Amino acid sequence: MPLFTYQCISCDSSFETLVLNQKEAEQVACPKCDGKDLVKAFSLPSAYNAEPQTNCRGDGPPCGSSMCGRNR
């Protein structure tokens, strides 16, 4: 899904919105002030923002893998 992050110049708020095509991109407005003076911000896919997962003790593979001994 093409989810974009915008920064509003008028009220300095940031927001994310789904933009499917160029026509929709031209109609994006700030949900806080309805401003159209926006800057598209750089954002990474959520996989890059996620915290690394470890097991219950923090020293091995993620829980759920049956490797830490608590999910047997």
Secondary structure, DSSP 4 states (H G I P E B T S, - for coil): --EEEEEETTT--EEEEE--SHHHHHT---TTT----EEEEP---HHHHSPPP--TTSSSSPTTSS-SSS--
